[in-house]
Amino acid sequence: MINIKIYCNKKHEAYERVYEIIYETMFESNISFEIKRISEPKVLRMQNIVSEPHVVFNNQVVYTKNVSSKEELKTILQKLKLIK
């Protein structure tokens, strides 16, 4: 199972879009995954999240800004050997 954390303020313009791209990509790849959204300002400050969204796969930072497309995400996941 791949554990995914999205650190992002709910008011951020990319909040929903990033979640949708990640969800659709993982679902289409037929991989077991869990997505946790972390949007509490106090937690974001404690984790020193500077740029949002901040996306972490299995405790490894994948994005520190914006997830632009499913294709880009697939490429990164292939490089991390999380998908084929």
Buried (B, 14 or more C-beta within 10 A) or exposed (E): EBEBBBBBBEEBEBBEBBBEBBEEBBEEBEBEBEBEBBBEEEEBEEEEBEEBBBBBBEEEEBBBEBBEEBEBBBEBBEEEEBBE
